[in-house]
């Protein structure tokens, strides 16, 4: 399911929703414990999990380079929000009868050529997280990313 992208006074919000057949605790663990996080979003590493804490973004390009991301909002087992360049990313978890609803919002100041790449990346990573929660690990599917990237280019161009 494609993210919904809406224009706001402050820019844009891209919102992903995933119904997951896992408890909030299991999803929170996949989101915040490094041994699980690296299996679906290998660039991120939790350093200090709290409001005002830090997440490290590893470039994973062989250079060993990384930079720190600030955690803007944090509520145990329900909200994790952090800087994403000039933008922000927010994960919200809530219970559902069949498990957990995960909502990812990317708050975007300006649409540019990089945004469809980010959105395709989040899309694939969320699919990888769902697989991990179902007991299946997978490598990053570049061909799937390319497919979603083409879709998000169309979506972003329609909104511009």
PAMARSE-354062 format. One record per atom (N, C-alpha, C): x, y, z. Coordinates in steps of 0.001 Angstrom, whole numbers, plus 524288, in hexadecimal, padded with zeros to 5 digits. Layout:
! PAMARSE-354062
XYZ/...
! end
This chain:
! PAMARSE-354062
803407FB7580000/800008000080000/8037C804DF80000/802A38085F7FC3D/805AF80D317FBCB/804A0810D380066/8087A813E1801C6/807B8817F0805B0/8040881C0A8037C/800E581E53806E6/7FDA7822C580562/800E1827AA80650/8010382B1880270/8040182FEF802E3/8002083470802A2/8002D837BE806B0/7FCA383C33806CE/7FFB784139807B3/7FDCF8456B80569/8002A84A8B80620/7FDF784CF080B13/8016184F6C80E1F/7FFCB85221812E0/801FF857A9812B5/800AB85AD781697/802D986023816DA/808C18600F81778/80AC485C0E81A2A/8106585BBF81B3C/8136C858B381718/810C38569881337/813608538180F33/80FFB84EFE80D81/811D084A2C80EAA/80F0E8457480D04/80FA6841508113B/80BE083DC281157/80C4B8392F814BD/80B5B834678115E/80F21830D281181/80E7B82BB280F07/80D49827E381371/808F782505812EA/8075B8217781715/806BB81BE681511/809838185F817A4/8091C812CA816B0/805F88106881B26/802C180C8A819FF/800038099281E01/800CD803CF81CFF/8021E800F88211B/802BF7FB57820A5/800017F8B982546/7FC687F53482415/7FA137F1DB8281B/7FDA07ED21828A3/7FF837EC4882D4D/803537E82182E39/8010C7E407831E4/801E27DF1D830B0/800197DACD833FC/804247D9C283832/805317DDB383B4E/808FC7DD5383F8C/8073B7E116843CE/808CC7E00084887/8075C7E36D84CE5/80A587E89484C8E/808697EC7184F4C/80B327F17584F8D/810B87F09985199/811477ED3985573/816767EC35857B3/81A2F7E9F98539D/818427E66F85059/81B897E42284C44/81D0C7E83084827/819557EB83846AF/81A737EF88842C2/81E2D7F3998450A/81D477F526849E7/820BE7F8F284C76/8264D7F6C484CC4/826B67F1D484DF3/82BD37EF4184E34/82E877EF6D848E0/82BA97EE54844B3/82DE77EE8683F6C/82F947F40A83DF6/82CDE7F7D58401D/82DF37FD5083EF5/832797FF8284229/8335A7FD76846D6/837058000C84A6D/83B9B7FCB484C4E/83B9E7F7B484B42/83FF97F46084CEE/8438E7F37C8483E/848747F4F8848CE/84C1A7F50484462/84CAD7EFCD84199/84C857EB718447A/84D227E662841E1/8488B7E53683E36/843FD7E77683F44/83F757E6C783BD1/83F2C7EB2A837CD/840457EFEE8397B/840127F47F8360E/843AA7F3CB83155/8484F7F1AB8322D/84C0B7F10482DE2/84A147ED39829B6/8463A7EA0482AFF/8443A7E62982741/840307E8708237F/83E307ED16824B2/83A747EF808210C/83BE17F52181FA5/83F317F7AF822BD/841057FCFA82189/846A67FD6482360/84A227FB2882050/84F917FA6D821FC/852987FF85822A9/8508F803E0820B7/8534C808DB8215A/852C880B12826DB/84EA68097F829A8/84D9C80BDD82EC2/84FAC8088983337/851A080B4C8373A/85376808BC83BFA/851E480C2A84094/84EDC809FC8442D/84D4180CDD848D7/8520180D7084C68/853198124084E09/8576B8134A8519B/8554C814908570E/8516F8180F8574A/84F40819DC85C3F/8496181A9E85B6F/8464B816B285D06/840B38167F85BE2/83D968198D85FF3/83CB681E8385EC0/8399C822028620F/838CA8271585F19/834FE82A3E860D1/8346182F6B85E7D/8396D8326585F7D/83BA8834B385B61/840B58374C85BD2/845468339985AFD/8442182E9985A38/8482D82AAD8595F/84A1C82AAB853BD/84CE98268B85269/84FA48266384D66/84EDE8213584A90/84E58821A184576/84E8981D32841E3/8530981E4A83E2A/8562081A5883D16/85A7581AF283967/8589C819168340C/859B781C3783002/858AB81AA882A9E/85DDA8191D82837/85E638140E82719/86321811FC824AA/862778121481EC1/866518143781C04/865F1814B181651/865E580F568139E/8685080B7081600/8687A80624813C7/86A7C8061780E28/86E3D8098980D0B/87069809D2807C2/8762C80844807A5/877F5805D180BE6/87D598041680C28/8811A8081E80E5B/87F4B80CFA80F2A/882B6811188112E/882FC8112581724/87F3080EA1819AD/87EED80ECE81F60/87CA2813DD82167/87AE28173F81DE4/878C281C5081F85/8734881BBA821C0/8721881F1B82583/86CF281F40827E8/86BF9824BE829F7/86724825C082B65/865DA82AAF82DF5/8617A829AB831DD/860F582D3B83595/85D1382CA1839B0/857F782F4083836/853AF82CC8839D7/84E6682EBA83910/84C1082F7F83E81/84981833DA83F5C/8471B834FA8446C/8419B832B0844C1/8406F8305B8493C/83B2482E7884A4C/837FE8331484C61/833D683469849A2/830A9838FC84ADB/82C3E837B284EA2/829E08331D84DF2/82586831868514A/8260582BB585255/8249582A3085704/82520824C28589E/8212D8239985CE5/81E1A81F8885C24/81AA281D688601E/81B268177C85FBF/81D008151B863E2/81E1680F80863F8/8199780C6886189/81AEB8091485DD8/8174D8057485B3D/813118080A857F8/8139780D24856DC/80F8A80F8885395/811858139184FAC/8156C816BA85104/8172081AEE84D79/81D1181B5484D66/81F2681BA1848A8/824AC81CCB847CF/824EE8208F84338/826C98255084443/82746829458402A/82CD082B5E84033/82F0682BF983B78/8346A82DCA83B21/835338312683647/83980834118366A/83AF58374C831F1/83C1F833CA82D4C/83B13835DA828AA/83C5283304823DC/83E3A8371F81FFD/84336838948207E/8453883D0381D80/8427E841F281F78/8403E844EB81BDC/83D398499181D62/837A68482B81EE5/8363F8433481E44/830F28416781F34/830B983E3582444/82C4183B9082520/82B9583848829C6/828D28333D82837/829EF82F2182B27/8274782A1B82A88/824F3828AE82FD0/82003826F582FB6/81D428259483488/81AAA8203A833E7/81BD281CBD8378C/8193C817AF837E3/81547817F683C54/810858162883B47/80C6F815E283F3E/80A4F8105783F43/809ED80E02843E1/807D6808BE84474/802D7808F0847A9/7FEDF80602845F7/7FA0B8059D848FC/7F7E78001384865/7F50F7FE4B84C6F/7F3077F8EE84C3A/7EE997F85A84848/7EE3F7F3BA84619/7E9FB7F223842A8/7E8387ECC584476/7E3967EB38842E1/7E1A37E61784487/7E5387E1B1842AC/7E7B37E26D83E2E/7EB1B7DE5483C11/7F0E17DF5883D13/7F2287E31984050/7F7A77E42E84160/7F8B27E9F184243/7FB767EC5583E8B/7FD4F7F1B583F41/7FCC47F4C083A26/7FB1E7F99683AA5/7FB227FD2E83631/7FFFC8008C836A3/803428006F832A0/807DD803BE8325B/806BD8081282E69/8078280CE283011/807078115E82C99/80C508140F82C75/80E65814C3827D7/8133D817A882714/811CD81CA082424/813578210B82657/8127B8260B823BB/817BD82892822BD/8188882A3D81DEB/81D2082D6681CB8/81B27832EE81BBA/81CEE8369581EEE/81B8183C1181E6E/81F9483E9D81AEC/81DE4840498165E/8216A8420581237/820B4847DE81159/824F384ACD811B7/8249D85070810D8/823E6851BE80B19/826C884EF8807C9/826D38504880232/8275584B4E7FEF6/8241084ADE7FAFD/82483846677F77D/828FF847537F3B1/82C73843737F33F/830D1843C07EF97/831B383E547ED40/835A883DCD7EA03/836A2838E37E74B/8383C8346C7EAF2/839FC835AE7EFB6/83B9B8319C7F35D/836F982F2C7F647/832B7831F47F6CD/82E40830247F9E0/82C2482AEA7F7ED/82B6382A107F2CC/8297E824E97F119/82D35820757F2A1/832468218E7F2D9/8360E81D987F47E/8353181C2E7FA37/83490820377FD8B/8338081F4E80314/82E7D81C38803D5/82A5F81DE180123/8255381B52801CB/82587815A580005/82827814987FBB4/828CA80F307F9E7/82BE980C137FDF1/82FDC80E908003A/832F680BFA80443/82FBE80A9A8090C/82CAB80E5480AF7/8294F80D3380F76/82567808EA80E25/823368092880975/81F6080544807CA/821B47FFC18081F/826427FF11805D3/828D87F9F2805CC/82A7F7F86080B4E/82C8E7FC0C80E47/82E427FACE8139C/829A97F91881703/825267FB9D81665/8208E7F9F581960/81ED47F479817C9/81F3A7F33D812C0/81E107EDEC81102/821F07EA0E8136B/826E37EB9E813C4/82AD97E8418162C/829C17E77981BFA/827F37EBA681EA4/826A37EB3082428/8221E7E753824DB/81E377E7C08217A/819BD7E436821CD/81B8C7DE8F82129/81EF77DDA081D70/821177D85A81CA8/8241C7D68282176/8273D7D9F8823B1/82A3A7D8A182862/8268B7D71582CCC/8225A7DA1782D7D/81E8C7D8E18319B/81BBA7D3BA83095/81B7D7D22282BA7/819207CD1C82A3F/81D1A7C8AB82A55/821EB7C9D582C1C/825E37C5CD82CAA/829507C502827E9/828FE7C89B8241E/82C147C81981F55/82FD37CCAE81ECC/834BD7CB9181E3A/838957CFAD81D37/839AD7CFD781764/83ACE7D4928156F/83BF57D51180FDD/83FEF7D96380F04/842E27D8E380AD5/846727DD0B80941/843437E157806AD/845817E60E80694/842CB7EA778042C/841BF7E92B7FE6A/83CB57E9247FCD7/83B577E7C17F771/83BAE7EC7C7F3CB/840347ED337F184/8412B7F1BE7EE1D/83D277F2237E9B0/83BA07EDB67E76C/837C67EDDA7E32F/8327B7EFD17E519/830F77EE627E9DF/82C177F0667EC21/82C917F6497ED0C/8311A7F7FA7EF14/831F37FD887EFF6/831628007E7EAD7/833B87FE837E6A9/83369801297E197/82DCB801967DFB6/82AB57FD857E083/8252B7FD937DEFE/8223E801D97E20A/82301802037E731/82050805E57EA67/8225F80B657E959/8275C80BDB7E836/8299C810F27E6ED/826CF8134A7E235/825E0810377DE2F/823128121E7D98C/81D8C813DF7DB02/81AF9810E77DE62/815B2812537E023/815BB817737E336/81989818007E6C3/819BD81CC07E9F7/81B5D821837E6C7/81E71820CC7E2AA/81FAF8253F7DF2F/81A9C8274E7DCD8/81741823DB7DB19/8123D825727D8DA/80EF3828427DCFB/80E94826027E1A8/80B6E828597E5D6/80D5F82DCE7E73F/8127882E547E7FA/814AD8336A7E975/813EB837677E51D/814B1835D87E036/81407839797DBD3/80E6883B4F7DB49/80AA4838127DCC6/80529839A47DC8E/803D483DB67E0AA/806C183DB87E4EC/805AB841637E933/8087C846947E87C/80D20846697E60F/8105084B2A7E551/80D4484F837E2BC/
! end
